[in-house]
């Protein structure tokens, strides 16, 4: 079961934000509270976060997940760290940086930092066997989309049309849920929106196992959502 997280994580960027939100009418956490702990994020430790599942039988093989985790997630973390360190050093030393290079470094921090966060939400949000959605998040989805099945249809359509990412997010301003599409790491996402369900739709996420059958990958993803993790994100304060 899921509970109320006692941690916040806000990564401000030019477009993608894993932000804080408030959920009204949520019951107190039970004895099996599931806190979201961001202390192991690569943005905190500087090292790739270990995988929960090295393979997900019937969905993603180890041969698919390993290079995705190492080269794409790990590569984004290295790029973020290098750009951030260069900017920090320049600011502290007062050493001027060429204008074009400065802009590129700023964009790299945004894009690659967001890639790190989104990959962590993606990898942590899958399970070999999907539990049933908890009452909290199920009720919110049904209220917004009419039913869990109608949400799934819209999410799948979003993911199949996305060149980079598709997400179910909750926005703190109006409290609404949205299925959103982001074709790049730093564009397309509502500011401050909290990711609940995240799927990577770049070819590197599925090509070894599915070749060009992206639709099959998206459809199977829906059967491997870790709804306990999703509900914890939904209830996080």
Steps between C-alpha positions, in 0.01 A plus 500: 500500500600862453527789740572869517854596409679735737748614239489760229693501179492797265725519196443835334574513129397666179200273468502173693446513873451223751318729738312495825122483515229488761228237508192579704291240675774237520485265795788477744776258404454146622755275664639400160576856394704523181719809511671628187868531580694717257826472692621235253431707190796555272447873540579454870768230498664566164468128424233310304220376719499117509227323309208352691463238228780392267240330282121493489399159365248516220569870445864614501810281489824565686659560159253783443512657844876488563621729219203730554594540865875525441534695177193721490414560865864478610611712205244769585628507857861540384399779263302678768783474753760629255291798391397588854859478626626723218237764571559489874875535454454797266260675737723454804822596322353784299659349191304613192340238278432565133136596452413211269676250723326643806159456340584145398609415854179646643289300258699185578432537873128531429468225241737245649388567856142440394605184319649370823180566693271356233709184463487446875121541503480260205721223640355526851144499371496153343437160656512138380140463615287811529308536827149640490481881514430620853174676574656849511647511154226285345234741625689800365547336159135398479389852595717660233476248214176314571661162568838334532449345158431836336812644663703204371369552147596868506838430661580235239401735218720770653796264532463362148502855365789618716854519367657510846282467808138467605386557856202506727558805718317692767510878499509688833326812373165347408547149640420340164657193346638522146649256252779705345747446218860621501706453187812631671618491859447870564188579302136402500443446871280722715702707746488361854309188392579188703566189287296198608535257209795545261583309183813552291398486133839562340605204285787418735241402763352214298684430173701196609186316613239650266687636196249737337197365689463801724126445546565153647748649746253766611214253539712264711626787715144549625514148647818574695426827676599493866181651637638498855773736383247709306275534802794603718582773251135604491479526878837671547468837669 
